[in-house]
Amino acid sequence: MTYKMNQIILYGFGGARDQYRVMKYFVIFDDNISIRTIRNEAEVLRIKCPSIEHVYAVDNRRGLRKDFEESVRQNSIESCAIFKDLIEREGLRIF
């Protein structure tokens, strides 16, 4: 994936019983992203995966994909919690 600022990534996180893992994510590619689009896509994530407790929207940035892949590769509660904290600080909570 190429680095572009007109991409919003939605991350759906599970709760403590899911070790704060990203259960699903979705990339919105659009030059005119609207709040309605973000909310609708976040709701679709929750419908597809009911174990999602929180959805965050974050701007795509260089290195974000690597941060995500690192949390998946390590597959520990610590790595997932660190990634969730990063997204909480950089992103916007939708649900």
N, C-alpha and C positions, 0 to 999 in steps of 0.2 A: 504494500500500500504506500502510496506517495504521501508526503507531508503536505497538507493543505489546511489553512485556517478556516475554510468554510465547511468543516466537518464537525459535527457534534457526535460524541460517543456516549451512549447510554449504557451504564453498567447496573445490572440487577444483582444485588448482594443477598445471600442467605443470612440467616441469623446465627446465633451461637451454636445451635445444634448442627448447622452446616459448616461450621468453622469459618464463617465470614467469607466464604468463597464467592467468586463471581459465578452466578448460576447461568446467566445469559447476558449477552451484550448485543447492541445494535448500533450501526453507524448510519447517521443521517447525512446524506450528501445533498446539499442544496445551497444555492447562493442566497436564497431568501428564506432562511429557516424561521419558522414562526413558533410562538409559544404553544399554539394549538397542536402543531405537528409533534413537538417534543412531548407534550402530555399524552397525546394519542398513542405514540409509539411506546412510551413508558407503560401505559396501560396494557398494550398488546404483550409486552414482556411479562407482565404480572399474570396475564391470562394464560399465556403459554407455559409458564412455570410458577405455579401457585406458592412454591416455597420461597419465592423472592419476598424479602421483607422491606428492602429499601431500593429505590432507583435513583441514581445520580446522573446528571448530565455534565459533561466536561468537554472543553474545547480540545481538539486534537492538537498535539504538540510533539515536537521531536523528542523521542525517547519514551513516550507513553506506552507504546506497544511493547517495548523491551521491559519496562517495569511490570506490565501485566504478565508477559511470558515468564518472567522470573518468579512471580508469585505462583504461577501454575507449575513451573518446573520444580520448585522447592516443595510444593504440596504440603505445607505445614500451616498450622493455625497462625503461627507468628508471621509468616510471609504474607498470608492472606489479610491479616489484620493490618499489617504495615501498608499494603496496597490500598485497603479500604480507607485508612487514615489519610493517605495521599490524595485519594479521590475526594474525600470529605473536605479537605482543605482547598483543593483546586477547583472543585466542581460545585454544582448546585443541586440540592436534594429536591427531587420531584415528588416522591412518595415516601 
